[in-house]
């Protein structure tokens, strides 16, 4: 489509303006969902912690019962964690299996024991429930391009397995819930990790933040550059006859105004006493905590944040790299939860993990390869923690859950996992099915891990 005065959508204009400014523009604050208002009742926030590369979670949560550990050891070979090193946990609900958590994650074990952390087992992209026989015969639909990083990141973040529309479930949630933040100049969705599909909606675009706060327009608004700043302000405020130029100028003005609002609110907030790890993820989650602390200044009743950690594509050096990856996740999530307790808002904030896919049970000699099902973490004061959700797969090679090469068929869909989070956020039944159109294919849209 050409960039003339006609034929350019508002969303396209927002994207143009956001790219030029180095920011993502805000949603249309006047948008009200055609499905009615979500359930209100105070503040709530979702924090997506995306683990890029495909997390090998089968070393994060390990069955320690004699027979089940023997299957794990036979499948994992050199990748297996010694049973004596695992940190034992005691889930509230027993399935007859005992479990341990990776030894690099004592903070996660503490959170689990305190009832603030739940683990959802064997989650993956699915269009409908699927058996191994159906998968092998090709008689039922499966998500496109399984085991591809970019495709499965896209499927996870859209929350609709099989979707080709570049709209994420966090964005669709914000489309529906946008009227809860009327009066706020700042977008409901905020990213600390650049562009992502998860937060893009039909009427919603995320606002990009840096780990030190709002991102400034390069070369402007420094004391030494007042002449350039004044000239730019004059250009923005000048009358423009061309609609594209007029919209572009308005978006730049909005971005500048929001940068001022965020910067001012952060400057006036009391510093957090919680100490975060000095890692990339730690810095991102610290800024999320700071933004949550100023929620009242931003007139925000709902917020959705996106942070990420890379390095999980462990084809090589998994034994050396995985302990450090897990230690960072464990320490950063524990610090974030401590900050939420410090702010007195822990019951209203839920953090959760996502990833491209799980990895193979089998070792390639130095790591694991692209898989399918994977375990995930959900953290917060509103979590029914201290328990495991979903079904633990069999680790038997060639068994009922192995679709080939040690890739495990998911028994819980991303749609169900995500819909449970969206319901807690405040969406009602019809809104859930509008945001997750495939969720009706499954037995439930609420897995029960949130109050």
N, C-alpha and C positions, 0 to 999 in steps of 0.2 A: 504494500500500500504506500502511495506517495505521501510526502509530508507537505501537502498543500493546505489551504485554509479549511478544506472540508475533508471528511473521511478519516479523521484521526480521533480515536476514542480517548475519553478522559484518562483511562488507565494507561494508554500509550503515551499520552502527554506527561502523566505523572512519572513514568519510567524514564522518559527523555530528560525531564527536569532533575530527577534524582541522580541519574548518571552524571550529568554535567556538574552537579553540586557535590558529588561524592557522597550523597546521602540517598536513602530511600524515602520517598514522599509519604505523607500520611494518608489514611483512608478518608473517604468522604464522611464527615462527622454527622451529616444529616441522614445517613442511611439507617433505615429501620427495617428489620427483618419482616418479610411477608408471612413468616410463621409465628409472629407474635414475639413478645419479649421473653428472653430466658428468665429462669428463676433468679431473683435478686438475692438480697440478704447479706449485704456486706461485701468485703473485698475477697477476691480469690485470684491466684496466679498459678500458671503452669510453666515449668521450666524444662525444656527438652534438652537433654544432654546427649548429643549424637556422637557415636564412636565410629569415626570414619575408618574404613578398611575391612570391616567384618570381624567383630569380636569373637574370639574363641572362648565362649562362655562355659564350655564343658570342663574347663579347669577352674572356673569361678565357683560353681556349685557342683560338688562331686558326691555321688552315692558312696557311703562307707560300709554298708551292709556287706557281709562276706561275699555272697554270690554276685551282688551287683558291682562291687568293687573289682572283682575278678574279671567281669566283662569289660569294665572300664580300662583296666590294666592291659588286657589283651588287645583292645582296640587302639589305645593311645600309645602303647609301647614307650618309646623314650620321652614322650610328651607328658606322661602321667606324673601327677604329683604324689609323692609317697604318702600313704595313708596316715602315717604317724605325724606328718607335718600339717595336715589339714586342721582347721579350727572348727571343732564340733559345734553344731547348732541343734536346737530342739524345737522344731516347728510346732505350733499349737495344734495343728491337725496332722495326725499320723497317717501315712499311707503304707506303713510297714517297712519303710526304708529309713535308714539313718543317713545323715548328711554332714558334710563339712564344707567350709569356705576356704578359698585359697589363702595360704599363710601370709601373703602380702596385704591382707585386708582385715586387720584386727578392728579397725574403726567400723567397717561394715558389720562385722559380727556383733559389736557393741550396740549398734543401731538396731540390728535385727532383734537382739535380746531385749532391747528397751521398747520394742513394739513400734518403732518408727520406720522400719524398712520391711518391705515385702519383696519376694522374688517370684516373678511370673515365668513359668517354665515352657520351653519349646514353642516360642512365638515365631511366626513367620508369615510371609505373604501368601495368601490363599484367596481364591475367588469363591469357593464353597468348600465344605468338608471334603476331604480327599483321602482315599485309601491307597496303599501301595499298589494294589492290583489295578486300580483306575489310572494311577500315574503311569505304570508300566505299559498299559494297553493303549493309553492315549484316549480313553473313552470320556474323560472329563476335562474341563478347561483348567489350565494352570496359568499362573502369571507369566507374562512374556519375559523372555531373556533372563531366566533364572541363572544365578551364579555370576551375573555381570554386575560389577560395582555400580556403574552409573545408573543402570536400569533399576537395580534393586534399591539403591538410595532413593530414587524417584518413587518407586512403589511404596516404600516405607513412609515417605514424607507426604505422599498424597493421601494415604490411608484408604485408598480404593485400589486393591490389587487388580491389575488389568487396565487401569486408567491410562489414557494418553493425554489427558488435559493437564496443563501445567499449573495446577491449582492444588495447594496443600491443605491438609485437614486443619491445621492451625489457622490458616487463612479463612477457610470456610466457617470455622467456629467464630472468628472475629467478625465475619460478615453478619452472622446471626446475632451475635452478642454486642454489636457495635453501639446500640442505643444505650447500653449501660454506662458508657463512658462519654455521653453527651456533655459538652462543656470543657472537655479536655483538648488541649492543642496538640497533644502528643499521641502517636499511634498506639493502639492496643498492643500490637505485635512489635517486639524489639529484638534485633539480632546483635549479638556480640561476636558473631563469627561470619560476617559477610553475607552474601546472597545465599538463599536456600529456597527450595520449593515449599517446604513445610509451612512457611508463614505467608505465602502469597494466596490471596483470595480473589474472588470475582470483583469485589469492590474494595479490597484491602491490600495494601503494600506495607511491608515492615519498615521500621525506622532503624538505621544502622547506628550503633554506638561504638566507640572505642573503649578500651579498658581504662582510660583516664577520663572518660566522659563523652560529651557531645563532640562530634567531628566537625571541625571548622572548615569553611571554604578556604582552600589553599590561597595564600598570598593576600588575604583580606583580614581586616579587623585587628591587625597588630598596630601598636602605637606608632611604629615607624612608617606605616603605610597609610596614613590618614587620607592623602590625596586620592589614592586608588580606591579606597573604601568609599569616599564621598562620590566619586564618579560612578561607581557601581550602583550606589543607592539612587542616584539621579536617574540612571538608566532604568532601574526597576520601577521607579515611581512615575516615569513619563507615560503619557497616553500612547497606546498602540492600536492602530487600526486593524492589524492582522490578528486573527483570533489565536493562531498558534503562538505568536510572539507574546500576546497578552496572557495566555495561559502559562507559558513558560516563565514569564516575569513573576506571575502570581505565585508559582510553585517555589521559585527562588526566594521570594519574600517570605513565604511560609516556612521554608527551611531555615532561614536566618532567624526568624522569630522563635521557632522551636529551639534552635540551638541556644538562644538567649535564655529561654524559660528553663531548659534543662540545666544549663551551666549555673544559673542563679540559684536554682533549688538545691543542687548538689553542694554549692558553696555554703549555703546556710544550714546544712544538715550536720548534726553531731557526728563525729567520726565513730566508726564501729570499733569496738574493742576486740572482737573476734579476729584472730590471726589466721590468714589464709596462706596456703602454700604459694610460693613464688613461681609457680608454673603457669603456662599459658591458660590452662583450664582454671587454675586457682584465681588468676587475675580476672578472667571472664565472670566467674561466679561471684567474686567480690563486687564487681560493678553491678551485677544483677541485684545483689543484696542492697547496695547503695540506692539503686533505682526503686526498689520496693520500700526502702525507708522514706523516700520522698513522695510516695504514692498520693498522699493527701494534697501536697503542693501541685501535683499534676492533675488533680480531680479524676483519678483513676480508680474505678471499682473493679476492673478486670485487667489483667496483663498476661501476655504470653511471651516468654523469652526463649531464645535459641542460643545455645553454646555448644562447643564441640571440642573433641580431642582426636587427633589423628594418630597413626602409627599402628593400627590394629590389623593391617594386612600382613600377617605373620607367616608368610611362606618360608621365610628364612629366620634363623636365630631366635625362634620363639622361646626356647628355654632361657635365653639370656635377656630377652626384651620384655616378656610378659610380666615378670614380677614388678618391674618398674612401672609399666602401664597400669597394673592393678593397684599398686601402692598410691599412684597419683589420683586415680579415681576414688579410692577409699578415703584418702586424706582430704581431698577437695570436697566431696559430698558431706563428710563429717563436719568440716568447717562451715559449709553452707547451712547445714541444719542447725549448728550452734548459733550462727548469725540470725537465723529466723527465730530461734528461742530468745536471743538477746533482744530482738525487736518486738517480741510478744505477738508474733504473727504466724507461728509455726503451723497452727491448725488450718491456716488459709493458703498455704503454699505447698504445692506438690511438684517435686522433681522426678523425672523419669528418663530412662535410657532408651535409645534407639540405635540401630546399626544397619549396615548394608544387608547383612545376613549372618548366620552362624558359620562355623567352619567344619571341616571334615573331622570325624572321630579319628580317622587314620592319620598316621604320621607320614610325611613325605621324606623323612630322614632328618630334616632340619626345621620342620614347621608343619603347618596344616594348610589345606587348600580351601577354596570357596565351598561353602556349604549352604544350608537352608535354615532349619529351625535353630533357635537360640534362646537363652535365658535373659531376662531383663529385670532391672531394679526399679522400684518405685519407693520414693522417700518423702516423708512429711508427717505432720501432726494429724492429718486427716486420713492417714493410711492405716488400714487394719494390718499392722505389721506383725513381725514375729511369726509369719506363716508363709507357706508356699502355695502358689495358685497354678492352675493348669495341670497338665499330666506330665510326669517324668517319663521320657522316652526310654525304650530299651536300647542298651549299648551293644547288643549282640550284632556282630558283623553279619550282614545278610539277613538279619532278623526282620520283624514286622515293621520297623520304623526306618530301616536303612534302604533308601531307594537306589543305592549304588555308590560305591566309592566312599562309604562312610558318611554320606550326606543324609541327615535325618529329616524325615517328613514332619512339618509342623503339626501340632495338635491344637494349637490356639492361633487364631488369625490376628494379624495386625489390626484389622477392622475392630475386632472385639476389644483388644487391648486399648486402642485409641478411643473407642466409644465409651469405655468405662471412665477414662480420664475426662472426656467431654461432658459426660453426665454430671460428674462431680463439679465441673466448672460452672454448671448451671443450665445446660441444654436439656430440654424436655423430649419426650418420646418422638413426636413428629420431626423435631429438629435433628435428633440423632439420626433418624433414617434419611433425612435430606442430606446431611453431611456425610454419612456413611451408607451409600445406597446398597452395598453388598452385605451389610451386617445382618439383614433379615435372612440370609442363607444359613446362618449359624444358630445354634440352640439358644444362645443368649447374647445380649449386647451389654451385659453388666457382669463382669467376672468377680465382683464382690470385694476387691482389694481396697476400695475407698468407702468411707462412711457416707 
